[in-house]
Amino acid sequence: MKNILSIIQIILSLLLIALVFLQANNSPDNKSNFISDTNVEKRGWEKITFVLTIVILAIFVLSSIIQILL
């Protein structure tokens, strides 16, 4: 059982790394933040990657807790 959880955690960690890199590529320039103070709403692919990152992170934390308890 611990081997299966370890494999799941490795896969989830790789997914998290990929999703964080995808979000970093979609971020606007730092210069544009100083020019305008408007709030930017996430839409489309950015919103999907943001929500998916949170879901994968929650599953990763849950699997870590389960592995500790076993």
Residue pairs with C-beta under 8 A, 6 or more apart in sequence:
1 70
2 67
2 70
5 63
5 66
5 67
5 70
6 67
8 63
9 60
9 63
9 64
9 67
12 56
12 59
12 60
12 63
13 60
15 56
16 53
16 56
16 57
16 60
19 49
19 52
19 53
19 56
20 53
22 49
23 46
23 49
23 50
23 53
26 45
26 46
26 49
28 40
42 50
